[in-house]
Amino acid sequence: MTHSVRIADRGFDLDIEYAWIDAGTSGPVVVFLHEGLGSVAMWRDFPARLCSALGMRGLVYSRPGYGRSTPRGKDERWPVDFMHRQATQLLPALLAALDVPAHPLLFGHSDGGSIALLYAAAFPDAPSGVVAMAPHLFVEDVSVQSIEAARQAYGDTDLRTRLGRYHRDPDSAFFGWNDVWLDPAFRSWNIEAQMSRISCPVLAIQGCDDEYGTMAQVDRLADRVLQAELVKLAACGHSPHRDQPDRVVEAVRAFVRASGMTA
């Protein structure tokens, strides 16, 4: 069952959909940050499965414009720095509103992975660790090409109908993500420099067959974050938690134990 919390702070005035996963009480709360077309529902059972394996509680939420959270305004476009704003303004406000205990473990996928990393860079003492799955540090041609193909599919296939199962307003979810990534101004978006501020443990997971990014993304992360551990999965695309969930759970559990978090 999902709930809604009002965020009227730090420039926001909207409702955020969220759900708690009460799989355990040891260690930090695992906060799940979804990808560009994700939501609470689109994670399916993976958060519960991971939290059960870790013996930890979890928090899953839909970012603005997604799931049952407040949709975008009719003419609203995400700004080029939308991930920075999500990381430094919305996420802290949400954690405060829901009384999330200090030092959560952030688990982010794709755009959510980038947001998790930006949060760790902005607040070095806040997270206990970050798991970044298929994160973006910069814009690659392969990313833009795949996002252009998704736009074509949105108009030519049943993609809009399928997204409607998970989002109150599928156009809000799709074009919020798609428009900003295809904005020419976004081609220069790059967060590599901020990564050197991260002091917490980091696990980066990338599929070798990721259609939205190459291994250069996590390799450059490791160049900036010396304590980062990389897991590169063969025969795996952009969503390792769907393609190889057992391997992801195993990697995260080992990371949590090695980092000194209780699990």
N, C-alpha and C positions, 0 to 999 in steps of 0.2 A: 504494500500500500504506500502511495506517495502522499506527501503533504506539501504545503506551500508556506513560504515565509516572506514577509514584506521587507524589502531592503530600501530604506529611505535615508541614505547616508552616502557621503563621498560622491555626490553628483548623481546618484541613482535614485529612481523612484519606480520600483517594479516588484513583481512577485517571482520568486524562484521556486521551482519544483525540486523536492528532495526526498530522499528515503534513507532511513538508517538500516544498517545490517548489523544485527546483534549476534555476531558469531563468537564473541569472546570478550574478555575484559583486560587481557594482558597486552602490554606494549602500546604504542601510539595508535590513534585512530587513522585508518587508511582513507584518504580522500581521493575519490575517483574523478578525473577530469576527462570528458569525452572529446572525440574528434570533431571535425568540421561539420558533419551531418549527424552527430550523435545526440543522445538524450539518455535520461534514466532508463527508459525501456529498452533502448537499443543495446545496452550492455548485456541484456538478457541475464543469464545466471552466473556470468563470470565473476562479478564482485563477491557474490555470496560464496562461490567456490573458493576464491582466493582467501577471503577472510576466514573461512572455515579452516583452510590449510595453515594459516598463520595464527589462528586463535585470537584474532583481533576484531574489534568493531570496525564498521565501514560507513562512510557517508558518500552517497551518490547524488549528484544534482545535475539539472539541465541548465546550461548557460542561457542568458537572455536571448530570446529569439528561437529557442529550441524546446522540444517536448511540450510540457504544460506551463512553462515559464512565459512571462510576458513577451508577446511577439514584437518584432520590429515595427516601428511606425510605417505607414504606407510609403512615404518617400525617404525613409531613413536608410543611410548606408553606413556600414561599419567603417570607421576611419582606419588608415593604414596602421596606426599603432594600437589597434583594438586588443591585441594579445597583451601588450604592456598594461593597458587599462584593466583588463580582466585580472591580471596577476597582481597589480599593485593597489587596486581600488576595490573591485568587486569581491575577489576571493577573501581578502581580510575582513570586509564587511560581513560576508556570509558566515565565516568562521566565528566572528564575534556574535552575530545574531543567533547562532545555533549553539553557542557555548561549547564549541569544540575544544577539547583539552589542548594545552600547549604542545608544540612539537609534533604535528601530524606527519605521517608518511604520505607523500603525494604520489599518486599513480596516474600518470597522464598518457593519453594516446594521441598522436599526431598533433593537431593544434593544441590539444590539452596537454601534451608532453612539453610543448614550447612554453605554455603558460606556467606549468609546474616549475620549469627551469628558471623562468623569469622571476617567479615568486622567490625561489631559493636564492637568486642573485640579489634581489632587492632587500630581502630579509634573511641574511645569512644565518642568524641564530634561531630562526623560527621553525623550519622543518627538521625532523629527525633524519630524513632521507628523501630521495626522489627516485622513482622508477619512471623513466621516460621511454615510451614505446613508439618507435617511428617518429621521433620529434623532427621539427624543422628548425634549422638555425639560419638558413638563408634560402633564397628562391632558386630552384633549378629549372632548366627547360623541361625536364621530364614531368615535374610537378604541374607546370602550366599546361602542358599538352594533355595530361590526364584530366585536369580540371576543365579544360575546353571540351574534351570528349564527354565529360559528365554533363555539361550544359546542353550538348547536343542530345544526349540520352534523355534529359529531363523533358525536352520538347517532343521527342520522337518515340519514346517508350512509355511503359507504365511506371517509371521511376517516381513520378509525382504521387501516384496512387499508393505505391508501396511506402513512401515516406509519410504519407497521411496516416498510416497506422501508428506512427510513433510521435508525430508532431501535431499540435493543435492547428498550426498554420504552416503547411509544408513549404509554401512560397517564402515565408519568412526565414525558415531554416536554410533552404537551398540557396536563395539569392543573397542572404546575409554573408554566407561563406563564399559563394561563387563570385559575386561581384567584386569583393575586395581582393581576392586572389588574382583576378584577371584585370584589375586596375593597373595600368602601366606604371603608376607611382609605386606600386607594391613590389616591383621587380628589384628595387634597391633595398628592400627590407632585409635586415641582417642583425642577428643578436649575438654573434660570436664574441664580441668584445665584452659583453656583460657576463659571459660564462665564467670568466676568471675570478669573479666575486663569490662564486659558490664555494662553501666550505663543508657542507654536509656530504655524506656518502651518496653516490649516484650510480644507478644501474641503467644502462641504455640498451635497449633491445631493438634489433632491426632485422627484417626479413630480407634475404638475398634477392628476392623477386619483387620487392616493393615497387609498385607502379607509380608511387607518388614521391619517391626520393631514393637517392643512391646511398651507398655506405659512406660517402663523403660527409654526410650529416653527422653520424655518430663518431666518425674518425676525427673530425674537427672538434667535436665536443671533448673527446679524450685529449686533444692537444691543449685545450684550455682548462680542463678540469682533471688534474693529474690523478685524483683519487677515483675517477670514473672507471667502472667495470663495464666492458662491452660483451654482449651476447649476440652473435650473428647466426641467424637461423636459415639453413638451407631449405629449399622448397617451401618458402614462406613469403607471403605478400605483405600488404600494408597493415594487416590486422593480425598480428601474431596471436592475440588472445582468442581469435576464432580459428586460425589455421593450425596452431600448435599450442592449445591451452595447457596441456600437461607440461610441456617444456617451459612455458612461461611461469606457471605456478612453481615448478621446481627451482627455476632460476631466482625467482623473487624470494622464496623461502630460504635458499642458501645465502642470498644477499642480506636478508634481515638478520639471520643468525650471525653471519660474519661481521656485521656492522654493530653488533651488541644490542639490538632490539630484541625484546623477549618474544619468542615464537616457538 
